[in-house]
Amino acid sequence: MIKHSDDRRSRRSRNMMKQGLLELMREKPFPTITAREVTDRMDLNRSTFYLHYPDVSSLLNSIEDDMLADAQQMIDERQNEIVSASLEPLFQTVLDYIVANREVIHILIVNDSSRFKDRMQELISRNGATVLHARFPKALEETRRYLLSFIAYGLIGLIQEWIRSDMSMERESLVKNAERMVSGASEYLLGSGIRA
């Protein structure tokens, strides 16, 4: 029973520290943020910080880990649809998640100290490799790899622009455009006989 209470308290402390860091990242450059500022912001003891994280970079990584784990779960839940049909259902789910977590994603994408964009690229490429291999099994591995890099950074750019423009494009339009771009590039490069 006590362990459950400790777990709940630990989870609450970690969430408060994540919130404190994100608030501070809205106000100042990440490299200047200290553990003391995070704990002062959330009225926590500094020893609580070090109980959970060795430094502020680890706290930032933890926030990124949470977001990327959510993204991987969304992909896993739609894996069969992704391989056999349209990417639109996945894109819709992802955009709903982005809307719900807009501020956090914006902070992570625009902050130069965050590795979030690179980690998103790795996640998209890793999962996309399975899809492209299933859809285009005869394509050269090297060509698929370059295409995945192009698609991953393109999708990240779309998300970044959508957030920057205050989500002015309707979600359905963005979903359809993203699907056309990804499918069009994939079909043109891997499905039309071009293999190098």
C-alpha positions as CSV (number, residue, x, y, z in Angstrom):
1,M,0.0,0.0,0.0
2,I,2.8,2.4,0.9
3,K,4.6,1.6,-2.4
4,H,1.5,2.5,-4.4
5,S,1.4,5.9,-2.6
6,D,5.1,6.4,-3.2
7,D,4.6,5.6,-6.9
8,R,1.8,8.0,-7.1
9,R,3.8,10.7,-5.3
10,S,6.8,10.1,-7.5
11,R,4.7,10.3,-10.7
12,R,3.1,13.5,-9.5
13,S,6.6,15.0,-8.7
14,R,7.9,14.0,-12.2
15,N,4.9,15.5,-13.9
16,M,5.3,18.7,-11.9
17,M,8.9,18.9,-12.9
18,K,8.1,18.3,-16.6
19,Q,5.5,21.1,-16.4
20,G,7.9,23.4,-14.7
21,L,10.6,22.8,-17.3
22,L,8.1,23.4,-20.2
23,E,7.0,26.6,-18.6
24,L,10.6,27.8,-18.3
25,M,11.4,26.8,-21.9
26,R,8.6,29.2,-23.0
27,E,10.4,32.0,-21.2
28,K,14.1,31.4,-21.8
29,P,16.7,29.3,-23.7
30,F,16.9,25.7,-22.5
31,P,20.7,25.8,-21.8
32,T,20.2,28.5,-19.2
33,I,17.6,26.6,-17.2
34,T,18.7,25.0,-13.9
35,A,17.3,22.3,-11.7
36,R,16.8,24.9,-9.0
37,E,14.7,27.0,-11.3
38,V,12.5,24.0,-12.2
39,T,12.0,23.0,-8.5
40,D,11.4,26.6,-7.4
41,R,8.8,27.1,-10.2
42,M,6.9,24.1,-8.9
43,D,7.6,24.6,-5.2
44,L,9.5,21.3,-4.9
45,N,12.6,20.5,-3.0
46,R,15.8,20.3,-5.1
47,S,16.6,16.9,-3.7
48,T,13.3,15.7,-5.2
49,F,14.7,16.6,-8.6
50,Y,17.9,14.7,-8.2
51,L,15.9,11.7,-6.9
52,H,14.4,11.4,-10.3
53,Y,16.8,13.0,-12.8
54,P,20.6,13.6,-12.8
55,D,20.2,16.8,-14.7
56,V,17.8,19.1,-16.7
57,S,18.7,17.4,-20.0
58,S,17.5,14.1,-18.6
59,L,14.2,15.8,-17.6
60,L,13.9,17.1,-21.2
61,N,14.7,13.6,-22.6
62,S,11.9,12.2,-20.4
63,I,9.4,14.6,-21.9
64,E,10.5,13.6,-25.4
65,D,10.3,9.9,-24.4
66,D,6.7,10.3,-23.3
67,M,5.7,12.0,-26.6
68,L,7.5,9.5,-28.7
69,A,6.1,6.5,-26.8
70,D,2.6,7.9,-27.4
71,A,3.4,8.3,-31.1
72,Q,4.7,4.7,-31.3
73,Q,1.6,3.4,-29.6
74,M,-0.6,5.2,-32.2
75,I,1.5,3.6,-35.0
76,D,1.3,0.2,-33.4
77,E,-2.5,0.4,-33.1
78,R,-2.8,1.2,-36.8
79,Q,0.0,-1.0,-38.1
80,N,-2.3,-3.3,-40.2
81,E,-4.1,-0.3,-41.8
82,I,-0.8,1.5,-42.5
83,V,0.7,-1.5,-44.4
84,S,-2.4,-2.5,-46.4
85,A,-4.3,0.8,-46.9
86,S,-4.2,4.5,-46.6
87,L,-2.1,6.5,-44.1
88,E,-5.0,8.9,-43.6
89,P,-6.4,7.2,-40.4
90,L,-2.9,7.4,-38.8
91,F,-2.4,11.0,-39.9
92,Q,-5.8,11.9,-38.4
93,T,-4.9,10.3,-35.1
94,V,-1.5,12.0,-35.0
95,L,-3.0,15.4,-35.8
96,D,-5.6,14.9,-33.0
97,Y,-2.8,14.2,-30.6
98,I,-0.9,17.3,-31.8
99,V,-3.9,19.5,-31.2
100,A,-4.3,18.0,-27.7
101,N,-0.6,18.5,-27.0
102,R,0.0,21.6,-29.1
103,E,2.0,23.6,-26.6
104,V,4.4,20.8,-25.6
105,I,5.0,19.8,-29.2
106,H,5.6,23.4,-30.2
107,I,8.1,23.9,-27.4
108,L,10.0,20.7,-28.4
109,I,10.0,21.4,-32.1
110,V,11.2,25.0,-31.9
111,N,13.8,24.5,-29.2
112,D,17.2,24.0,-30.6
113,S,18.4,22.1,-27.5
114,S,15.8,19.4,-27.9
115,R,16.6,16.4,-30.1
116,F,12.9,15.9,-30.6
117,K,12.9,16.5,-34.4
118,D,15.7,14.1,-34.9
119,R,14.1,11.5,-32.7
120,M,10.8,12.0,-34.6
121,Q,12.7,11.4,-37.8
122,E,14.1,8.2,-36.4
123,L,10.7,7.0,-35.3
124,I,9.1,7.7,-38.7
125,S,12.0,6.1,-40.6
126,R,12.0,3.0,-38.4
127,N,8.3,2.4,-38.8
128,G,8.1,3.6,-42.4
129,A,10.8,1.1,-43.4
130,T,8.3,-1.8,-42.6
131,V,5.6,-0.1,-44.6
132,L,7.7,0.6,-47.6
133,H,9.2,-2.8,-47.6
134,A,5.7,-4.4,-47.5
135,R,4.4,-2.1,-50.3
136,F,7.5,-2.1,-52.5
137,P,9.4,-5.3,-51.8
138,K,11.5,-5.1,-55.0
139,A,12.8,-1.5,-54.4
140,L,16.4,-1.1,-53.5
141,E,17.0,-0.7,-49.8
142,E,19.2,2.4,-50.3
143,T,16.4,4.1,-52.3
144,R,13.8,3.3,-49.6
145,R,16.2,4.7,-47.0
146,Y,16.6,8.0,-48.8
147,L,12.9,8.2,-49.5
148,L,12.2,7.6,-45.8
149,S,14.5,10.4,-44.8
150,F,12.7,12.7,-47.3
151,I,9.3,11.7,-46.0
152,A,10.2,11.9,-42.3
153,Y,11.6,15.5,-42.5
154,G,8.8,16.5,-44.8
155,L,6.1,15.4,-42.4
156,I,8.0,17.1,-39.5
157,G,8.1,20.2,-41.6
158,L,4.3,20.0,-42.3
159,I,3.6,19.7,-38.6
160,Q,6.0,22.5,-37.8
161,E,4.4,24.8,-40.3
162,W,0.9,23.8,-39.2
163,I,1.7,24.8,-35.7
164,R,3.5,27.9,-36.7
165,S,0.5,29.1,-38.8
166,D,-1.8,28.6,-35.8
167,M,-3.3,25.5,-37.4
168,S,-4.9,27.6,-40.1
169,M,-5.3,24.7,-42.6
170,E,-8.2,22.5,-41.7
171,R,-7.1,19.2,-40.3
172,E,-8.9,17.2,-43.0
173,S,-7.1,19.1,-45.7
174,L,-3.7,18.7,-44.1
175,V,-4.4,14.9,-43.7
176,K,-5.3,14.6,-47.4
177,N,-2.3,16.7,-48.5
178,A,0.1,14.7,-46.3
179,E,-1.3,11.4,-47.7
180,R,-0.9,12.7,-51.3
181,M,2.6,13.8,-50.7
182,V,3.8,10.6,-49.1
183,S,2.0,8.3,-51.4
184,G,2.9,10.3,-54.5
185,A,6.6,10.4,-53.7
186,S,6.6,6.7,-52.8
187,E,4.7,5.6,-55.9
188,Y,6.8,7.8,-58.2
189,L,10.1,6.7,-56.8
190,L,9.5,3.1,-55.9
191,G,6.4,2.1,-57.9
192,S,7.2,3.4,-61.3
193,G,10.2,1.3,-62.2
194,I,12.7,3.9,-60.8
195,R,15.0,1.9,-58.6
196,A,18.1,4.0,-58.2
